[in-house]
Amino acid sequence: MKLLVLPGDGIGPEIVAAGIHVLKAVNDARELGLELEFEDIGLASLKKYGTTLRPELLEKAREAGGVVLGPQSNLDYPPEEEGGVNISAMFRIQLDLYANARPARTRPGVAQGRQGLDLVVMRELTEGFYADRNLFLGNGEFMPMPDVAMSLRKVTARGCGRIARAAFELAMKRRRKVTAVHKANVLKVCDGLFLREVRKVAKEFPDVELDDVLID
Protein backbone atom coordinates (compact mmCIF):
# COMPACT_ATOMS: atom_id res chain seq x y z
CA MET A 1 0.00 0.00 0.00
CA LYS A 2 1.27 3.45 -0.91
CA LEU A 3 0.74 6.31 1.54
CA LEU A 4 1.03 9.93 0.48
CA VAL A 5 2.67 11.91 3.30
CA LEU A 6 2.03 15.66 3.46
CA PRO A 7 3.74 17.15 6.55
CA GLY A 8 2.07 20.58 6.43
CA ASP A 9 2.92 23.68 8.47
CA GLY A 10 3.77 24.63 12.04
CA ILE A 11 3.78 21.54 14.25
CA GLY A 12 2.75 19.46 11.24
CA PRO A 13 6.20 18.11 10.30
CA GLU A 14 6.90 17.22 13.95
CA ILE A 15 3.71 15.27 14.60
CA VAL A 16 3.70 13.68 11.15
CA ALA A 17 7.27 12.48 11.77
CA ALA A 18 6.08 10.86 15.01
CA GLY A 19 3.21 9.20 13.16
CA ILE A 20 5.54 7.91 10.46
CA HIS A 21 7.81 6.48 13.15
CA VAL A 22 4.85 4.45 14.43
CA LEU A 23 3.82 3.40 10.92
CA LYS A 24 7.31 2.17 10.14
CA ALA A 25 7.39 0.15 13.36
CA VAL A 26 4.03 -1.45 12.55
CA ASN A 27 5.14 -2.04 8.97
CA ASP A 28 8.27 -3.84 10.14
CA ALA A 29 6.39 -5.91 12.71
CA ARG A 30 3.46 -6.86 10.46
CA GLU A 31 5.19 -6.81 7.07
CA LEU A 32 2.47 -4.61 5.60
CA GLY A 33 4.52 -3.52 2.61
CA LEU A 34 3.85 0.18 3.11
CA GLU A 35 5.41 2.62 0.64
CA LEU A 36 5.74 6.25 1.71
CA GLU A 37 5.81 9.16 -0.73
CA PHE A 38 6.55 12.60 0.74
CA GLU A 39 5.38 15.84 -0.86
CA ASP A 40 5.41 19.49 0.22
CA ILE A 41 2.20 21.36 0.91
CA GLY A 42 1.38 24.62 2.65
CA LEU A 43 3.99 27.32 3.12
CA ALA A 44 6.84 25.10 1.92
CA SER A 45 4.95 24.43 -1.30
CA LEU A 46 4.02 28.10 -1.65
CA LYS A 47 7.69 29.06 -1.50
CA LYS A 48 8.74 26.38 -4.02
CA TYR A 49 5.81 26.30 -6.43
CA GLY A 50 3.73 29.43 -5.81
CA THR A 51 0.77 27.51 -4.41
CA THR A 52 0.01 25.78 -1.12
CA LEU A 53 -1.41 22.77 -2.98
CA ARG A 54 -0.36 21.65 -6.44
CA PRO A 55 -3.27 20.16 -8.45
CA GLU A 56 -1.33 16.96 -9.17
CA LEU A 57 -1.33 16.09 -5.47
CA LEU A 58 -5.09 15.57 -5.61
CA GLU A 59 -4.56 12.92 -8.25
CA LYS A 60 -1.79 11.33 -6.20
CA ALA A 61 -4.16 11.26 -3.23
CA ARG A 62 -6.81 9.50 -5.33
CA GLU A 63 -4.29 6.87 -6.40
CA ALA A 64 -2.80 6.32 -2.93
CA GLY A 65 -4.06 3.83 -0.40
CA GLY A 66 -4.12 6.58 2.22
CA VAL A 67 -2.95 10.10 3.01
CA VAL A 68 -1.09 11.31 6.10
CA LEU A 69 -1.96 15.00 6.26
CA GLY A 70 -0.40 17.38 8.77
CA PRO A 71 -1.97 20.62 10.07
CA GLN A 72 -1.91 23.73 7.92
CA SER A 73 -1.41 27.40 8.80
CA ASN A 74 -4.36 28.70 6.79
CA LEU A 75 -4.32 32.07 8.54
CA ASP A 76 -0.84 32.69 7.15
CA TYR A 77 -1.80 31.87 3.56
CA PRO A 78 -2.29 34.60 0.95
CA PRO A 79 -5.62 34.89 -0.92
CA GLU A 80 -6.46 31.94 -3.16
CA GLU A 81 -5.73 33.96 -6.29
CA GLU A 82 -2.18 34.36 -4.96
CA GLY A 83 -1.73 30.65 -4.30
CA GLY A 84 -3.26 30.28 -0.85
CA VAL A 85 -5.42 27.19 -1.35
CA ASN A 86 -7.29 25.87 1.70
CA ILE A 87 -5.80 22.38 1.63
CA SER A 88 -8.15 20.52 3.96
CA ALA A 89 -11.20 22.01 2.28
CA MET A 90 -9.90 21.14 -1.17
CA PHE A 91 -9.26 17.52 -0.22
CA ARG A 92 -12.67 17.20 1.41
CA ILE A 93 -14.49 18.67 -1.56
CA GLN A 94 -12.57 17.01 -4.39
CA LEU A 95 -12.35 13.58 -2.71
CA ASP A 96 -15.81 13.87 -1.10
CA LEU A 97 -14.43 13.12 2.36
CA TYR A 98 -17.71 13.65 4.18
CA ALA A 99 -17.35 11.30 7.17
CA ASN A 100 -14.84 12.06 9.90
CA ALA A 101 -14.72 9.23 12.45
CA ARG A 102 -13.31 10.45 15.77
CA PRO A 103 -12.82 7.63 18.30
CA ALA A 104 -12.62 8.36 22.02
CA ARG A 105 -11.53 5.51 24.26
CA THR A 106 -10.00 5.16 27.71
CA ARG A 107 -6.95 2.93 27.97
CA PRO A 108 -5.27 1.16 30.88
CA GLY A 109 -2.35 3.07 32.35
CA VAL A 110 -3.55 6.42 31.00
CA ALA A 111 -5.29 9.06 33.13
CA GLN A 112 -9.05 8.74 32.68
CA GLY A 113 -11.72 11.37 33.10
CA ARG A 114 -14.31 8.63 32.83
CA GLN A 115 -13.79 4.90 33.07
CA GLY A 116 -14.94 2.58 30.32
CA LEU A 117 -15.35 5.27 27.68
CA ASP A 118 -15.49 3.86 24.14
CA LEU A 119 -17.35 5.83 21.52
CA VAL A 120 -16.92 7.17 18.01
CA VAL A 121 -18.15 10.59 16.93
CA MET A 122 -19.19 10.68 13.27
CA ARG A 123 -18.75 14.24 12.04
CA GLU A 124 -20.00 15.51 8.67
CA LEU A 125 -17.28 17.48 6.88
CA THR A 126 -18.72 18.92 3.67
CA GLU A 127 -21.70 20.98 4.84
CA GLY A 128 -22.77 23.06 7.84
CA PHE A 129 -21.19 26.45 8.53
CA TYR A 130 -17.97 25.79 6.61
CA ALA A 131 -17.80 28.96 4.53
CA ASP A 132 -15.15 27.55 2.23
CA ARG A 133 -17.17 24.56 1.03
CA ASN A 134 -20.90 25.08 1.50
CA LEU A 135 -21.63 26.95 -1.73
CA PHE A 136 -21.13 25.96 -5.37
CA LEU A 137 -19.93 29.47 -6.18
CA GLY A 138 -18.92 32.17 -3.75
CA ASN A 139 -18.35 32.14 -0.02
CA GLY A 140 -20.85 31.37 2.74
CA GLU A 141 -19.38 34.01 5.05
CA PHE A 142 -19.89 37.71 4.47
CA MET A 143 -20.27 41.16 6.07
CA PRO A 144 -23.31 43.21 4.95
CA MET A 145 -22.00 46.09 7.11
CA PRO A 146 -18.56 46.77 8.63
CA ASP A 147 -19.72 45.71 12.10
CA VAL A 148 -21.93 42.77 11.11
CA ALA A 149 -20.63 39.33 10.12
CA MET A 150 -22.88 36.51 8.89
CA SER A 151 -22.39 32.86 7.99
CA LEU A 152 -24.69 30.60 6.01
CA ARG A 153 -25.33 27.03 7.12
CA LYS A 154 -25.94 24.40 4.48
CA VAL A 155 -27.81 21.21 5.39
CA THR A 156 -29.03 18.72 2.78
CA ALA A 157 -31.03 15.53 3.02
CA ARG A 158 -28.29 13.72 1.12
CA GLY A 159 -25.56 14.97 3.45
CA CYS A 160 -27.51 14.10 6.59
CA GLY A 161 -28.53 10.71 5.24
CA ARG A 162 -25.10 9.53 4.28
CA ILE A 163 -23.40 10.57 7.54
CA ALA A 164 -26.23 8.84 9.41
CA ARG A 165 -25.73 5.70 7.32
CA ALA A 166 -22.00 5.75 8.05
CA ALA A 167 -22.80 5.93 11.77
CA PHE A 168 -25.29 3.06 11.63
CA GLU A 169 -22.97 0.87 9.59
CA LEU A 170 -20.22 1.45 12.15
CA ALA A 171 -22.64 0.78 15.01
CA MET A 172 -23.44 -2.63 13.50
CA LYS A 173 -19.79 -3.55 14.11
CA ARG A 174 -19.78 -2.15 17.64
CA ARG A 175 -22.45 -1.80 20.35
CA ARG A 176 -25.40 -1.26 18.02
CA LYS A 177 -26.44 2.13 19.32
CA VAL A 178 -26.47 5.54 17.62
CA THR A 179 -27.10 8.88 19.33
CA ALA A 180 -28.09 11.82 17.14
CA VAL A 181 -26.81 15.06 18.68
CA HIS A 182 -28.71 18.17 17.58
CA LYS A 183 -30.27 21.53 18.44
CA ALA A 184 -33.64 21.02 16.79
CA ASN A 185 -35.46 22.79 19.63
CA VAL A 186 -34.09 26.08 18.25
CA LEU A 187 -32.79 25.25 14.76
CA LYS A 188 -36.08 23.67 13.80
CA VAL A 189 -35.53 23.69 10.04
CA CYS A 190 -31.88 22.69 9.66
CA ASP A 191 -31.63 20.30 12.59
CA GLY A 192 -35.18 19.18 11.96
CA LEU A 193 -34.08 18.03 8.52
CA PHE A 194 -31.09 16.29 10.10
CA LEU A 195 -33.29 14.39 12.56
CA ARG A 196 -35.75 13.45 9.84
CA GLU A 197 -33.03 11.88 7.72
CA VAL A 198 -31.39 10.12 10.66
CA ARG A 199 -34.71 8.53 11.61
CA LYS A 200 -35.32 7.54 8.01
CA VAL A 201 -31.96 5.75 7.83
CA ALA A 202 -32.60 4.15 11.23
CA LYS A 203 -35.50 2.18 9.73
CA GLU A 204 -32.96 0.32 7.58
CA PHE A 205 -31.12 -0.84 10.72
CA PRO A 206 -33.72 -2.39 13.05
CA ASP A 207 -30.98 -4.03 15.13
CA VAL A 208 -29.44 -0.66 16.04
CA GLU A 209 -30.93 1.45 18.84
CA LEU A 210 -31.39 5.15 18.07
CA ASP A 211 -31.79 7.97 20.54
CA ASP A 212 -31.24 11.71 20.26
CA VAL A 213 -30.01 14.39 22.66
CA LEU A 214 -29.82 18.17 22.59
CA ILE A 215 -26.24 19.27 22.20
CA ASP A 216 -26.43 21.54 25.24
Buried (B, 14 or more C-beta within 10 A) or exposed (E): EEBBBBBBBBEBBEBBEEBBEEBEEEBEEEEEEBEEEEBBBBBBBBEEEEBBBBEEBBEBBEEBEEBBBBBBBBEEBEEEEEBBBBBBBBBBBEEEBBBBEEEEEEEEEEEEEEEEEEEBEBEBBBBBEBBBBBEEEEEBBEEEEEEEEEEBBBBBEEBBBBBBBBBBBBBEEEEEEBBBEBEBEEBEEBBBBBBBBBEBBBEEBEEBEBEBEEEE
